[in-house]
């Protein structure tokens, strides 16, 4: 039955661990993670009317209209790898998109299983992101606390100085978090009112957090 598909919206601030936890959950459930960013990048490269339209929109720095976004998601979830369900990452970002997603799922006879939101304290997010260091030539990643290089400040393989990306500076991170909160608070309220929101403590050990995600999903599936 199509209604038995596992359909999850995964939410969380930058640095909340959404990407790594989402991959693990997708692998365990045998369903794909659908990243809106990945779909847009792939479609933009296509030699098609839509590809050309997207290139023009993005070149001007405009937002892609919701109807186009929903159409791309509809196409993606019709692929065979979504036969058991899918995880949406990076969508919906607005209440209008959440409502459009609900309408699309209803038209397809599908139902949202859960909205899983990873909650992490802002200071912890700042520590996670601002501690990242990159080897410029290879892109190898380190973290001054969680995965330090053998010698502070230099790459293990080449000995080149590690850099901190502009995006990983504390003031930039706090601005990104502020934008995220402003964008997503109405979406969180929308899903909370619908009774499908599961708020998960995203701090602490990776396996502990994943255990909380599994418990939250089990609760949601019983509703």
N, C-alpha and C positions, 0 to 999 in steps of 0.2 A: 504493500500500500504506500502511495506517495506520501501520505500524511506521517508515516513513520520515519521519514528522513530526519537526520540530525542536522538542524540548521542553527548555527551559532553566530552571534555578533560578538566580536572580541574588541574590548575597549581598554584604553589605558594611556596614560601620559607618555610622552617621549621618555625612554629610560625606565619604564615600568616593567620591562621584561616580556612585553607582549609578543615580540617576534620569536624568541627562543621557546617560550611556553606554548605558543600557538603551533609551532612546528612539531613539538612533541605530542601535543594533543591530536593534531591532524594525523600523525603517523599511527598513533594508538587506535584512533577511530577508523582509519582507512579512508579518510576523506581529504580533499584538497583544501588548502588555505587560499582564498581568493583575495589578492591584494589589489585594491583599486589603482594604486600607483603603477603596479606592473602591467595591468590591463591597458591603462592610458598610454604608457610608454610603448607597448607593443602595437597598439592600434595606430598611434601617431606615425609609426614607421611604414605603415601599409600604403601601397599605391592605390588608394580608393577615395571616394568622395568623403567618407568619414575621416580617413587619415589626413586628407588635405584640410578639412574643416578644423580638426583638432590641432594641426600644426599652426593654423592661423590664430586660433583662440589662445593657444599657449604662448605664441610669439608676442601677443599683445598683453600677456599677463592676466587674461580674464579667466574666470571660473568656467569650467565645462558645465553647460546646462544640465539640470537634474534629469530631464527626459532622455538625453543622450547617455548619461551615466547608467540609468536604469536599463536602457536598451542593451548596453554592453554587458551588464550583469546578467540580464535575461539570456543573452546568447551564451555567456560563459557557463551558466549553471545547467544549460541543456546538453553540455558535453558528457560523454559516458562516465568520466571519472567522478561526476557529481551524483551518480545513481544512488549512493547511500546518504548523501548530504554534503555539506560544505561549511567552511568557517569564513566569515567576512571580516577582513582586517582593513581598517581605514575607511570604512563605510558602515552606516551613514554618519555624516559629520554635522548635519542639521536636522531639525525637527521635520522640515519639509521632505528631506530625503528619507527619514524614518517612516513617514506616512506613505511615501511613494513605494518604499520597499514592502510595507504591509499590503498595499493594494496589489502589487505584482505577485506576491506570494499567494494571496487569496485567489487571484485569477488562475494561478497554476495549481490550486488545490493543495498548497503547502502551508506549513505552520512553523513559526519561529519557535525553536526549542528553548533557547535561553540567550540572554545578553550577559556575558561574563565581563565584569569590569575589575581590572587589577588596580587596587588602591595602594599607592606608595607615598610615604611622607616626602614632601618637597625637598627637604634637606638631604634625604637619602638619594633621591633622583639626581640632585646636583652632585653629590659625591660620586655616584656611579658614572655619570657622564663626564664630569670635569676631570676625573682621574685617568681618562683614556689618553694614550699616547700612540702615535703612529710612526712607523718607519716609512719615510717618503717614497723611496724607490720601489718597495715591495708591497706597501699597504698593510704589512704585518701589524697587528694590534696588541697593545699591552695595556695594563692598568696599574697605576702606581701602588694600589693596595691589593687588588685581587689577582693580578697576573703581572708582577713586576719583572722587568728585564734582569738578567744576571748582574749587570753593572748599571746602576741608576743612570737614566737619561740616554742610553745608547742601545742600538739594536743588537740582539744576541748573535745574529748571523754576520752582519757586515760591519758592525761597530759605528755605523753612521748615527748622528744625533737624532733623537726622536723629537717629533713635533706635537704640539697640541693644536687641533683644528679650531678654527674660529667658532664653529658651531658648539664646541665643547668648552668654551669659556663660561665662567659662572654667570656673568651678566647676561650673555646670550641665552643660556639655558633658562634662566628665570623669566626672561621675556617670552620664550617659546611656551613655557608652562602657563604663563598668564593668558596667552592667546588660546592655548588648548582649553583652559578652564572656561573662558568666555564662550568658546565655540560649543563645547560639549555639555555644559551644565543643563541647557534646555533639553538635549537629547536624553541625558541621564534621567531627568525629571519625567520625560515622556514615557520611557520604558519602566520606570519605577511605578508610575500610575497604572500601567498596563499589567503589572505584577509579574514581569518576566526578567527583571533585573536581579542579578546575583553579584553582590559586591564582595570582593575577595581581597584579603590582606596580602599584598604583593611584596612584603618585606621579609627578609630572612633567607634561609637556605633554599636553593633551587628546588630540591626534592620536596621540601615541606610545602612550598608554594604550589607545586604541581598537585600534591595531595589535596590541598584546599580546593583547587580547580576541579578535580575529579569529584569531590564531595558536593560542590555547588552544582555541577552538571547532573549528578545523580538526583539531587533534590528537585531540580528543574524538570527532569524527565518524569518525576512522579506526579507532577501537577496535572 
